[in-house]
Amino acid sequence: MASASAAKKEASDPLVVLEQFLPYRLNVLASLTSNALAQIYAERFGLSIPAWRVIVTLGQYEHRAARDIAPDGVMHKSTVSRAVSSLEERGLIVRRPNLEDRREELLALTDKGRAIYEAVAPEALAVEERLMSVLTREEQHTLVGIIDKLTAQARSLAPNTEEENGA
């Protein structure tokens, strides 16, 4: 009888335990981290996650075409377009002609947009530092390498997928 009971229990065991499933766990981590960051730039500056990603990208690269922001921020083109329109209406970014390709415009931060970037960036880095503080320096280095490998592998598994997750 004990073996029949054990067989029945095995048959009813879940195939996937969500809380142990790596993609789910990574998504939870990304969501929690993103929510912590969103509190900073949403409450203080009224920025959405996509808008913050556009500002950070322009702060990092000085100017970019909108089509180049989508892959950098892992966002859909329509999400980038809405964020760009909102930021432009608020006077945080400007469009300039691309002298190398007249079919597109380059986006750049205005002085007001740069001030927001410079105000929020140190706070975002502080959140990152607090998150990573539970790891040793060696673990931090290892984690960065692991994330790079997993990101490359995930891109190869779904090369044409555009997602909208995280900060």
The 8 nearest C-alpha neighbors of each residue, nearest first, counted from 0:
[[1, 3, 2, 4, 5, 6, 7, 8],
 [2, 0, 4, 3, 5, 6, 7, 8],
 [1, 3, 5, 4, 0, 6, 7, 8],
 [4, 2, 6, 0, 5, 1, 7, 8],
 [3, 5, 7, 1, 2, 6, 8, 0],
 [4, 6, 2, 8, 7, 3, 1, 9],
 [7, 5, 3, 9, 8, 4, 2, 10],
 [6, 8, 4, 10, 5, 9, 3, 11],
 [7, 9, 5, 11, 10, 6, 4, 12],
 [10, 8, 6, 12, 11, 7, 5, 13],
 [11, 9, 7, 8, 12, 6, 13, 5],
 [10, 12, 8, 9, 13, 7, 6, 14],
 [13, 11, 9, 10, 8, 14, 15, 7],
 [14, 12, 15, 11, 16, 10, 9, 17],
 [13, 15, 12, 16, 11, 17, 10, 9],
 [16, 14, 13, 17, 20, 19, 12, 18],
 [17, 15, 19, 18, 20, 13, 14, 12],
 [16, 18, 20, 19, 15, 23, 24, 21],
 [17, 19, 16, 20, 24, 23, 21, 15],
 [18, 20, 17, 16, 21, 24, 23, 15],
 [21, 19, 17, 23, 18, 22, 16, 24],
 [20, 22, 24, 23, 25, 19, 18, 17],
 [23, 21, 25, 24, 20, 26, 27, 19],
 [24, 22, 26, 21, 25, 20, 27, 17],
 [23, 25, 21, 27, 26, 22, 20, 28],
 [26, 24, 28, 22, 27, 23, 21, 29],
 [25, 27, 29, 23, 24, 28, 30, 22],
 [28, 26, 24, 30, 25, 29, 31, 23],
 [27, 29, 25, 31, 26, 30, 32, 24],
 [28, 30, 26, 165, 32, 27, 31, 33],
 [31, 29, 33, 27, 32, 165, 28, 26],
 [30, 32, 34, 28, 33, 29, 27, 35],
 [33, 31, 35, 29, 34, 30, 28, 36],
 [32, 34, 166, 165, 30, 36, 35, 31],
 [35, 33, 37, 31, 36, 32, 30, 38],
 [34, 36, 32, 33, 38, 37, 31, 39],
 [35, 37, 33, 39, 38, 34, 123, 32],
 [38, 36, 34, 39, 40, 41, 35, 33],
 [39, 37, 41, 36, 35, 42, 40, 34],
 [40, 38, 37, 36, 41, 42, 43, 35],
 [39, 41, 44, 37, 43, 46, 42, 38],
 [42, 40, 45, 46, 38, 37, 44, 43],
 [41, 43, 38, 40, 45, 39, 44, 37],
 [42, 44, 40, 41, 39, 45, 38, 46],
 [43, 45, 40, 46, 41, 42, 115, 39],
 [46, 44, 41, 42, 43, 40, 47, 39],
 [47, 45, 41, 44, 40, 50, 51, 48],
 [46, 48, 50, 49, 41, 51, 45, 37],
 [47, 49, 51, 50, 166, 52, 37, 46],
 [50, 48, 52, 51, 47, 82, 53, 79],
 [51, 49, 82, 47, 53, 52, 48, 46],
 [52, 50, 54, 48, 53, 49, 46, 55],
 [51, 53, 49, 55, 50, 54, 56, 72],
 [52, 54, 50, 56, 51, 55, 57, 49],
 [53, 55, 51, 57, 52, 56, 58, 50],
 [56, 54, 58, 52, 57, 53, 59, 51],
 [57, 55, 59, 53, 58, 54, 52, 60],
 [58, 56, 61, 60, 54, 59, 62, 55],
 [59, 57, 55, 56, 61, 60, 54, 116],
 [58, 60, 56, 57, 61, 55, 62, 54],
 [59, 61, 57, 62, 58, 56, 63, 55],
 [62, 60, 57, 58, 59, 107, 63, 108],
 [63, 61, 107, 106, 57, 60, 105, 64],
 [64, 62, 105, 106, 65, 67, 57, 60],
 [63, 65, 105, 67, 66, 106, 104, 68],
 [64, 66, 68, 67, 63, 69, 106, 79],
 [67, 65, 64, 68, 69, 76, 70, 63],
 [68, 66, 64, 65, 69, 70, 63, 71],
 [67, 69, 71, 65, 66, 70, 72, 53],
 [68, 70, 74, 72, 71, 67, 76, 73],
 [71, 69, 73, 72, 68, 67, 74, 66],
 [72, 70, 68, 69, 73, 67, 56, 74],
 [71, 73, 74, 69, 70, 68, 52, 53],
 [74, 72, 70, 71, 69, 162, 161, 163],
 [75, 73, 69, 163, 72, 162, 161, 78],
 [74, 76, 78, 77, 161, 69, 79, 162],
 [77, 75, 79, 78, 69, 80, 74, 66],
 [76, 78, 80, 79, 75, 81, 74, 82],
 [79, 77, 81, 75, 80, 76, 82, 74],
 [80, 78, 82, 76, 77, 81, 83, 69],
 [79, 81, 77, 83, 78, 82, 76, 84],
 [82, 80, 84, 78, 83, 79, 85, 77],
 [83, 81, 50, 79, 85, 80, 84, 49],
 [82, 84, 80, 86, 85, 81, 87, 79],
 [85, 83, 87, 81, 82, 86, 88, 80],
 [84, 86, 82, 88, 87, 83, 81, 89],
 [87, 85, 89, 83, 91, 88, 84, 92],
 [86, 88, 92, 90, 84, 89, 85, 91],
 [89, 87, 85, 90, 86, 84, 91, 92],
 [90, 88, 86, 87, 91, 85, 92, 84],
 [89, 91, 87, 88, 92, 86, 109, 111],
 [92, 90, 112, 86, 109, 89, 111, 87],
 [93, 91, 108, 87, 109, 107, 90, 86],
 [94, 92, 107, 106, 87, 108, 109, 95],
 [93, 95, 106, 105, 104, 107, 96, 92],
 [94, 96, 105, 104, 106, 97, 93, 107],
 [97, 95, 104, 98, 105, 101, 94, 103],
 [98, 96, 104, 100, 99, 101, 105, 103],
 [97, 99, 100, 96, 101, 104, 95, 103],
 [100, 98, 97, 101, 96, 103, 102, 104],
 [101, 99, 97, 102, 98, 103, 104, 96],
 [100, 102, 103, 97, 98, 99, 96, 104],
 [103, 101, 100, 104, 97, 96, 99, 98],
 [104, 102, 101, 97, 100, 105, 96, 64],
 [103, 105, 96, 97, 95, 94, 64, 106],
 [104, 106, 64, 95, 63, 94, 97, 62],
 [105, 107, 94, 62, 63, 93, 64, 95],
 [108, 106, 62, 92, 93, 57, 61, 109],
 [109, 107, 92, 112, 113, 91, 57, 93],
 [108, 110, 112, 92, 111, 91, 113, 93],
 [109, 111, 113, 112, 114, 108, 91, 92],
 [110, 112, 114, 109, 113, 91, 115, 90],
 [113, 111, 91, 109, 108, 115, 114, 110],
 [112, 114, 116, 110, 115, 111, 108, 117],
 [115, 113, 117, 111, 112, 116, 118, 110],
 [114, 116, 118, 112, 113, 117, 119, 111],
 [117, 115, 113, 119, 114, 118, 120, 112],
 [116, 118, 114, 115, 120, 119, 113, 121],
 [119, 117, 115, 116, 120, 114, 121, 122],
 [118, 120, 122, 116, 121, 117, 115, 123],
 [119, 121, 123, 122, 117, 116, 118, 124],
 [122, 120, 124, 123, 119, 125, 118, 117],
 [121, 123, 125, 119, 124, 120, 126, 118],
 [124, 122, 120, 126, 125, 121, 119, 36],
 [123, 125, 127, 121, 122, 126, 128, 120],
 [124, 126, 122, 128, 123, 127, 121, 129],
 [127, 125, 129, 123, 124, 128, 130, 122],
 [126, 128, 124, 130, 125, 129, 131, 123],
 [127, 129, 125, 131, 126, 130, 132, 124],
 [130, 128, 132, 126, 127, 131, 125, 133],
 [129, 131, 127, 128, 132, 126, 133, 32],
 [130, 132, 128, 133, 129, 134, 127, 139],
 [133, 131, 129, 134, 130, 128, 135, 127],
 [132, 134, 131, 130, 135, 129, 139, 128],
 [135, 133, 132, 138, 131, 139, 136, 137],
 [134, 136, 138, 137, 139, 133, 132, 131],
 [137, 135, 139, 138, 140, 134, 141, 132],
 [136, 138, 140, 135, 139, 141, 134, 142],
 [139, 137, 141, 135, 140, 136, 134, 142],
 [140, 138, 136, 142, 137, 141, 134, 135],
 [139, 141, 137, 143, 138, 142, 136, 144],
 [140, 142, 138, 144, 139, 143, 137, 145],
 [143, 141, 145, 139, 144, 140, 138, 146],
 [144, 142, 146, 140, 145, 141, 147, 139],
 [145, 143, 147, 141, 142, 146, 148, 140],
 [144, 146, 142, 148, 147, 143, 149, 141],
 [145, 147, 149, 143, 148, 144, 150, 142],
 [148, 146, 144, 150, 145, 149, 143, 151],
 [149, 147, 145, 151, 146, 150, 152, 144],
 [148, 150, 152, 146, 151, 147, 153, 145],
 [151, 149, 153, 147, 152, 148, 146, 154],
 [150, 152, 154, 148, 149, 153, 147, 155],
 [151, 153, 149, 155, 154, 150, 148, 156],
 [154, 152, 156, 150, 155, 151, 149, 157],
 [155, 153, 158, 151, 157, 152, 156, 150],
 [154, 156, 152, 158, 153, 157, 151, 150],
 [157, 155, 153, 154, 158, 152, 151, 159],
 [156, 158, 154, 155, 160, 159, 153, 152],
 [157, 159, 154, 155, 160, 156, 153, 161],
 [160, 158, 157, 161, 154, 155, 156, 162],
 [159, 161, 157, 158, 162, 154, 73, 75],
 [162, 160, 75, 74, 73, 159, 163, 70],
 [163, 161, 74, 73, 164, 160, 75, 72],
 [162, 164, 74, 73, 161, 75, 165, 72],
 [165, 163, 162, 166, 30, 29, 73, 26],
 [164, 166, 33, 29, 30, 163, 32, 48],
 [165, 33, 48, 36, 164, 32, 52, 37]]
